[in-house]
Amino acid sequence: MKPIYKIGCILGMLIVVTSVNANLIPLTAEIRNEQPYSLDNNTIRIRVFNHSMDTLKELSFCYRFHANKEFIFEHDWYLPNLNYKIDTLTDTTYQIHFWLKQNASVAPNKYFPNKSGIVFGLHYRYWFPWEHQLDYSFSSNPSFENTEKLFLSMTNECYDETVVIDTARIKILGYDKDGNGVRDDLDSLIDANIPDNPEKRAAYRYLAQAIQNQWTAFYENPQMTYEELLPYEIYASLGATLVDEVNAESSLNWDVFEAQIHNTMDRILFDDKIDRVFVGQFLPVAVGRTKRYPNEVASGRKVYSEILKLERMK
């Protein structure tokens, strides 16, 4: 998406014009900071106004920020009727991507979600000072003010080209636009091959998530030791057991699934680097069928149960 949004006045109403397709977008965004003098915390409120006479079924916006340490996104404060995920744009640039939940809508001539807006927090895990001046979307105003820095859209996407995407990371880890921890192409493969069985979908989805977690950890720290990688391998092995327990291979062949995981030379070579860490070391097998790793098995099966709940709702 092109980066520039122009604000114009038509019939006395603020509208946003995106240069991506020149369509008029009848939305404006407002932002305020509840702790403008805080050195280590962000408490952000955002509200969106629908100037049109139509009820909108799709809406998205992104809060873009800078961070160079482990940070916490306080998402439990007030985010009604919104999905959200964190996009990594560069090593130090992120955005919180918000979009409407299924069956949610924005009423005509109304604020979404209401006049008070949504509220969320951002801070470093150990409360280091936050460099607010580096946050693209930041506002220090304690009162609501109009902003053009939230990438408003009437779709579920709010990407643009103002930031160079970490293409090296994407080549390995891919996209996860729905934020479920599974690479989008693997999500599509699972859904296409297993449309009617939530148990089988959940098993493969759990396995894909476990592999993605391992790959992400190794990508971010390629010097990981065998001891550091072992827990990730345990969860992945449990995923293979779950696939076998529900006979998921009868719907999605294992070789097809594995081929999709390693569907580029970059990913083949990357996984080979992980394999080298395990050369000459013990590999956990039949996890979930033996009494080994009881804590990991209990934790993993709990994750599987949560995934299964979501699959049964589809």
C-alpha positions as semicolon CSV with decimal commas, in nm:
position;residue;x (nm);y (nm);z (nm)
1;M;0,000;0,000;0,000
2;K;0,129;0,344;-0,081
3;P;0,224;0,543;0,226
4;I;0,058;0,878;0,180
5;Y;-0,291;0,968;0,289
6;K;-0,439;1,306;0,194
7;I;-0,699;1,476;0,404
8;G;-0,962;1,675;0,212
9;C;-1,285;1,850;0,291
10;I;-1,583;1,743;0,084
11;L;-1,930;1,866;0,172
12;G;-1,792;1,978;0,504
13;M;-1,685;1,625;0,594
14;L;-1,333;1,497;0,653
15;I;-1,249;1,205;0,429
16;V;-0,931;1,016;0,370
17;V;-0,799;0,955;0,020
18;T;-0,553;0,670;-0,022
19;S;-0,310;0,681;-0,306
20;V;-0,330;0,304;-0,341
21;N;-0,652;0,318;-0,539
22;A;-0,778;0,675;-0,512
23;N;-1,097;0,559;-0,341
24;L;-1,250;0,786;-0,082
25;I;-1,241;0,646;0,267
26;P;-1,497;0,803;0,502
27;L;-1,290;0,744;0,814
28;T;-1,084;0,961;1,043
29;A;-0,877;0,853;1,341
30;E;-0,809;1,030;1,668
31;I;-0,549;0,949;1,932
32;R;-0,457;1,063;2,281
33;N;-0,201;0,969;2,544
34;E;-0,320;0,905;2,899
35;Q;0,034;0,924;3,041
36;P;0,207;1,191;2,831
37;Y;0,479;1,251;3,088
38;S;0,570;0,888;3,150
39;L;0,929;0,799;3,059
40;D;0,884;0,423;3,046
41;N;0,522;0,355;2,955
42;N;0,268;0,425;2,681
43;T;-0,104;0,434;2,749
44;I;-0,270;0,499;2,415
45;R;-0,636;0,564;2,334
46;I;-0,760;0,552;1,974
47;R;-1,103;0,604;1,824
48;V;-1,221;0,599;1,464
49;F;-1,515;0,795;1,324
50;N;-1,727;0,663;1,037
51;H;-1,846;0,970;0,844
52;S;-2,048;0,769;0,593
53;M;-2,412;0,665;0,593
54;D;-2,314;0,299;0,565
55;T;-2,238;0,035;0,826
56;L;-1,883;-0,084;0,770
57;K;-1,800;-0,452;0,800
58;E;-1,425;-0,413;0,749
59;L;-1,185;-0,171;0,914
60;S;-0,819;-0,180;1,010
61;F;-0,553;0,049;1,150
62;C;-0,197;0,007;1,272
63;Y;-0,004;0,167;1,556
64;R;0,361;0,176;1,448
65;F;0,643;0,203;1,701
66;H;1,013;0,154;1,766
67;A;1,158;-0,094;2,016
68;N;1,508;-0,232;2,061
69;K;1,443;-0,456;2,362
70;E;1,182;-0,711;2,465
71;F;0,854;-0,526;2,503
72;I;0,510;-0,595;2,646
73;F;0,187;-0,517;2,462
74;E;-0,085;-0,469;2,724
75;H;-0,378;-0,599;2,522
76;D;-0,619;-0,684;2,803
77;W;-0,724;-0,328;2,881
78;Y;-0,998;-0,246;2,630
79;L;-1,001;-0,370;2,269
80;P;-1,367;-0,456;2,202
81;N;-1,458;-0,626;1,871
82;L;-1,100;-0,615;1,746
83;N;-0,852;-0,876;1,635
84;Y;-0,490;-0,778;1,674
85;K;-0,139;-0,900;1,601
86;I;0,211;-0,755;1,604
87;D;0,386;-0,723;1,268
88;T;0,765;-0,713;1,259
89;L;0,872;-0,465;0,992
90;T;1,244;-0,433;1,068
91;D;1,471;-0,535;1,355
92;T;1,346;-0,238;1,559
93;T;1,020;-0,135;1,389
94;Y;0,687;-0,297;1,473
95;Q;0,321;-0,224;1,431
96;I;0,016;-0,341;1,620
97;H;-0,231;-0,435;1,350
98;F;-0,596;-0,406;1,454
99;W;-0,892;-0,524;1,246
100;L;-1,260;-0,600;1,305
101;K;-1,366;-0,933;1,441
102;Q;-1,612;-1,142;1,244
103;N;-1,968;-1,004;1,275
104;A;-1,840;-0,675;1,421
105;S;-1,925;-0,350;1,242
106;V;-1,887;0,027;1,256
107;A;-2,217;0,217;1,265
108;P;-2,271;0,520;1,038
109;N;-2,186;0,861;1,184
110;K;-2,052;0,698;1,501
111;Y;-1,724;0,655;1,680
112;F;-1,574;0,308;1,693
113;P;-1,579;0,150;1,941
114;N;-1,729;0,451;2,124
115;K;-1,631;0,804;2,221
116;S;-1,384;0,674;2,480
117;G;-1,193;0,470;2,224
118;I;-0,982;0,160;2,266
119;V;-0,693;0,163;2,511
120;F;-0,372;-0,040;2,526
121;G;-0,026;-0,014;2,674
122;L;0,334;-0,058;2,559
123;H;0,647;-0,083;2,772
124;Y;0,971;-0,274;2,794
125;R;0,964;-0,590;3,002
126;Y;1,209;-0,444;3,253
127;W;1,076;-0,090;3,231
128;F;1,368;0,070;3,051
129;P;1,305;0,425;2,926
130;W;1,093;0,428;2,610
131;E;1,214;0,644;2,320
132;H;0,878;0,793;2,233
133;Q;1,022;1,028;1,972
134;L;1,109;0,727;1,753
135;D;0,750;0,595;1,743
136;Y;0,591;0,687;1,411
137;S;0,233;0,680;1,547
138;F;0,305;0,834;1,887
139;S;0,109;1,131;2,024
140;S;0,189;1,315;2,345
141;N;-0,144;1,498;2,348
142;P;-0,354;1,418;2,659
143;S;-0,668;1,508;2,459
144;F;-0,796;1,342;2,145
145;E;-0,645;1,486;1,827
146;N;-0,674;1,387;1,461
147;T;-0,392;1,170;1,330
148;E;-0,287;1,054;0,985
149;K;-0,033;0,805;1,122
150;L;-0,248;0,496;1,183
151;F;-0,276;0,364;0,824
152;L;-0,656;0,356;0,824
153;S;-0,814;0,115;0,578
154;M;-1,155;-0,024;0,488
155;T;-0,997;-0,367;0,442
156;N;-0,827;-0,595;0,694
157;E;-0,479;-0,481;0,587
158;C;-0,279;-0,170;0,665
159;Y;0,065;-0,236;0,521
160;D;0,250;0,030;0,327
161;E;0,592;0,081;0,172
162;T;0,733;0,348;0,401
163;V;0,928;0,085;0,594
164;V;1,153;-0,171;0,435
165;I;1,012;-0,510;0,528
166;D;1,259;-0,761;0,671
167;T;1,259;-0,974;0,355
168;A;1,522;-1,213;0,489
169;R;1,297;-1,296;0,784
170;I;0,991;-1,338;0,562
171;K;1,181;-1,575;0,331
172;I;1,222;-1,809;0,626
173;L;0,931;-1,744;0,861
174;G;0,675;-1,627;0,604
175;Y;0,360;-1,434;0,680
176;D;0,115;-1,494;0,965
177;K;-0,151;-1,232;0,899
178;D;-0,414;-1,387;1,127
179;G;-0,168;-1,407;1,417
180;N;-0,236;-1,772;1,505
181;G;0,131;-1,868;1,508
182;V;0,109;-2,070;1,186
183;R;0,256;-1,966;0,852
184;D;-0,025;-1,856;0,620
185;D;0,060;-2,103;0,342
186;L;0,047;-2,391;0,592
187;D;-0,286;-2,262;0,724
188;S;-0,425;-2,272;0,370
189;L;-0,291;-2,624;0,308
190;I;-0,450;-2,755;0,629
191;D;-0,788;-2,592;0,564
192;A;-0,799;-2,707;0,201
193;N;-0,722;-3,070;0,282
194;I;-0,915;-3,104;0,608
195;P;-1,237;-2,903;0,572
196;D;-1,461;-3,115;0,795
197;N;-1,254;-3,253;1,083
198;P;-1,152;-3,007;1,358
199;E;-0,946;-3,267;1,548
200;K;-0,724;-3,335;1,248
201;R;-0,693;-2,966;1,163
202;A;-0,600;-2,886;1,523
203;A;-0,331;-3,157;1,527
204;Y;-0,161;-3,030;1,215
205;R;-0,208;-2,668;1,324
206;Y;-0,044;-2,747;1,659
207;L;0,249;-2,915;1,481
208;A;0,290;-2,624;1,239
209;Q;0,286;-2,381;1,531
210;A;0,547;-2,583;1,722
211;I;0,777;-2,587;1,420
212;Q;0,722;-2,215;1,364
213;N;0,811;-2,145;1,727
214;Q;1,134;-2,340;1,689
215;W;1,224;-2,169;1,363
216;T;1,149;-1,824;1,506
217;A;1,364;-1,886;1,813
218;F;1,655;-2,011;1,602
219;Y;1,619;-1,728;1,351
220;E;1,642;-1,472;1,629
221;N;1,932;-1,654;1,796
222;P;2,122;-1,875;1,550
223;Q;2,377;-1,953;1,821
224;M;2,123;-2,157;2,018
225;T;2,263;-2,469;2,184
226;Y;2,121;-2,819;2,188
227;E;1,989;-2,762;2,540
228;E;1,811;-2,444;2,430
229;L;1,655;-2,605;2,123
230;L;1,552;-2,929;2,294
231;P;1,223;-2,797;2,444
232;Y;1,111;-2,677;2,099
233;E;1,192;-3,020;1,956
234;I;0,989;-3,188;2,231
235;Y;0,680;-2,985;2,141
236;A;0,729;-3,058;1,771
237;S;0,760;-3,429;1,844
238;L;0,439;-3,412;2,046
239;G;0,276;-3,257;1,740
240;A;0,373;-3,559;1,533
241;T;0,217;-3,782;1,799
242;L;-0,107;-3,581;1,789
243;V;-0,122;-3,611;1,410
244;D;-0,090;-3,987;1,447
245;E;-0,343;-4,010;1,734
246;V;-0,624;-3,855;1,529
247;N;-0,515;-4,025;1,204
248;A;-0,474;-3,685;1,040
249;E;-0,246;-3,831;0,772
250;S;-0,552;-3,993;0,614
251;S;-0,665;-3,644;0,515
252;L;-0,335;-3,462;0,468
253;N;-0,038;-3,676;0,370
254;W;0,264;-3,621;0,589
255;D;0,499;-3,591;0,291
256;V;0,282;-3,316;0,142
257;F;0,280;-3,126;0,471
258;E;0,657;-3,160;0,513
259;A;0,717;-3,052;0,153
260;Q;0,515;-2,736;0,215
261;I;0,721;-2,659;0,525
262;H;1,041;-2,681;0,321
263;N;0,898;-2,526;0,006
264;T;1,199;-2,307;-0,079
265;M;1,574;-2,362;-0,084
266;D;1,611;-2,093;0,185
267;R;1,388;-2,293;0,421
268;I;1,559;-2,624;0,340
269;L;1,899;-2,474;0,424
270;F;1,764;-2,305;0,735
271;D;1,616;-2,627;0,872
272;D;1,943;-2,803;0,793
273;K;2,121;-2,556;1,023
274;I;1,884;-2,656;1,302
275;D;1,944;-3,025;1,232
276;R;2,317;-2,976;1,268
277;V;2,268;-2,867;1,630
278;F;2,120;-3,210;1,704
279;V;2,396;-3,412;1,534
280;G;2,525;-3,668;1,784
281;Q;2,267;-3,562;2,041
282;F;1,957;-3,731;2,175
283;L;1,636;-3,659;1,982
284;P;1,302;-3,686;2,167
285;V;1,075;-3,937;1,996
286;A;0,730;-4,077;2,075
287;V;0,665;-3,779;2,299
288;G;0,323;-3,821;2,455
289;R;0,335;-4,199;2,436
290;T;0,589;-4,244;2,711
291;K;0,621;-4,100;3,058
292;R;0,910;-3,876;2,957
293;Y;0,870;-3,498;2,954
294;P;0,544;-3,491;3,155
295;N;0,547;-3,113;3,200
296;E;0,597;-3,043;2,830
297;V;0,335;-3,299;2,733
298;A;0,079;-3,148;2,970
299;S;0,156;-2,798;2,845
300;G;0,147;-2,903;2,481
301;R;-0,181;-3,090;2,511
302;K;-0,333;-2,783;2,676
303;V;-0,229;-2,575;2,374
304;Y;-0,377;-2,839;2,144
305;S;-0,705;-2,823;2,337
306;E;-0,720;-2,447;2,292
307;I;-0,655;-2,480;1,920
308;L;-0,922;-2,751;1,898
309;K;-1,178;-2,522;2,061
310;L;-1,117;-2,262;1,791
311;E;-1,136;-2,523;1,515
312;R;-1,471;-2,650;1,643
313;M;-1,611;-2,297;1,622
314;K;-1,545;-2,277;1,248
